[in-house]
């Protein structure tokens, strides 16, 4: 690939983003997203025309990125739900205890 073709740099950044997502490298993800956004702005500013093949590659990579992000969102939601259940159980346990730690120690 030659990154001087309109959209090639965007494709490379998209592939880098996909890789970073697969590794859960969040600092790299954030940096790559910023670079990708800047490249999109450049392409829009210059009204760059992308070839059909490149455009289809970008669509495919973006679909995979969205799927990966959805998976991370679902995992985060499960973790949050689990934490809420655990904290509720801990609070209920501590509310049920009428003895102080001193009393429990004997």
C-alpha positions as CSV (number, residue, x, y, z in Angstrom):
1,X,0.0,0.0,0.0
2,X,1.1,3.5,-0.7
3,X,-0.3,5.9,2.0
4,X,-0.2,8.8,-0.5
5,X,-3.3,7.5,-2.3
6,X,-6.4,9.2,-0.8
7,X,-7.9,6.9,1.9
8,X,-4.9,4.6,2.2
9,X,-3.7,6.2,5.4
10,X,-7.3,6.0,6.7
11,X,-7.3,2.3,5.9
12,X,-4.0,1.8,7.7
13,X,-5.2,3.7,10.7
14,X,-8.4,1.6,10.7
15,X,-6.5,-1.6,10.7
16,X,-4.3,-0.3,13.5
17,X,-7.4,0.5,15.5
18,X,-8.8,-2.9,14.9
19,X,-5.6,-4.5,16.1
20,X,-5.5,-2.3,19.2
21,X,-9.1,-3.2,20.0
22,X,-8.3,-6.9,19.8
23,X,-5.5,-6.4,22.4
24,X,-7.5,-4.0,24.6
25,X,-4.8,-1.4,24.3
26,X,-6.9,1.6,25.3
27,X,-4.2,4.3,25.2
28,X,-3.3,3.2,21.7
29,X,-7.0,3.0,20.7
30,X,-7.5,6.6,21.9
31,X,-4.5,7.9,20.0
32,X,-5.4,6.0,16.8
33,X,-9.0,7.3,17.0
34,X,-7.6,10.9,17.1
35,X,-5.3,10.2,14.2
36,X,-8.1,8.6,12.2
37,X,-10.5,11.5,12.9
38,X,-7.8,14.0,11.7
39,X,-7.3,11.9,8.5
40,X,-11.1,11.9,7.9
41,X,-11.1,15.7,8.3
42,X,-8.2,16.0,5.7
43,X,-10.1,13.8,3.3
44,X,-13.3,15.7,3.7
45,X,-11.5,19.1,3.4
46,X,-9.9,18.0,0.1
47,X,-13.1,16.3,-1.0
48,X,-11.0,13.2,-1.8
49,X,-12.5,10.5,-4.0
50,X,-11.9,7.0,-2.8
51,X,-11.7,4.1,-5.2
52,X,-14.5,1.5,-4.9
53,X,-12.2,-1.3,-3.8
54,X,-10.6,0.9,-1.1
55,X,-14.1,2.1,0.0
56,X,-15.3,-1.5,0.4
57,X,-12.2,-2.4,2.4
58,X,-12.8,0.6,4.7
59,X,-16.5,-0.5,5.2
60,X,-15.4,-4.0,6.0
61,X,-12.8,-2.9,8.6
62,X,-15.3,-0.4,10.1
63,X,-17.9,-3.1,10.5
64,X,-15.4,-5.3,12.3
65,X,-14.4,-2.3,14.5
66,X,-18.0,-1.6,15.4
67,X,-18.5,-5.3,16.3
68,X,-15.4,-5.2,18.5
69,X,-16.6,-2.0,20.2
70,X,-20.0,-3.6,20.8
71,X,-18.3,-6.6,22.4
72,X,-16.3,-4.3,24.7
73,X,-19.5,-2.4,25.6
74,X,-21.3,-5.7,26.4
75,X,-18.4,-6.8,28.6
76,X,-18.3,-3.5,30.4
77,X,-22.1,-3.7,31.0
78,X,-21.8,-7.2,32.4
79,X,-18.9,-6.1,34.7
80,X,-21.0,-3.1,36.0
81,X,-24.0,-5.3,36.6
82,X,-21.9,-7.8,38.5
83,X,-20.4,-5.1,40.6
84,X,-23.8,-3.7,41.5
85,X,-25.0,-7.1,42.5
86,X,-22.0,-7.7,44.7
87,X,-22.2,-4.3,46.3
88,X,-25.9,-4.8,47.0
89,X,-25.2,-8.1,48.6
90,X,-22.4,-6.6,50.7
91,X,-24.7,-3.8,51.9
92,X,-27.5,-6.3,52.7
93,X,-25.1,-8.5,54.7
94,X,-23.7,-5.6,56.7
95,X,-27.2,-4.2,57.4
96,X,-28.3,-7.6,58.7
97,X,-25.5,-7.8,61.3
98,X,-26.7,-6.1,64.6
99,X,-23.5,-7.0,66.5
100,X,-20.5,-4.7,66.4
101,X,-17.1,-6.0,65.5
102,X,-16.2,-5.8,69.2
103,X,-19.1,-8.1,70.1
104,X,-18.2,-10.5,67.3
105,X,-14.6,-10.7,68.6
106,X,-15.9,-12.0,71.9
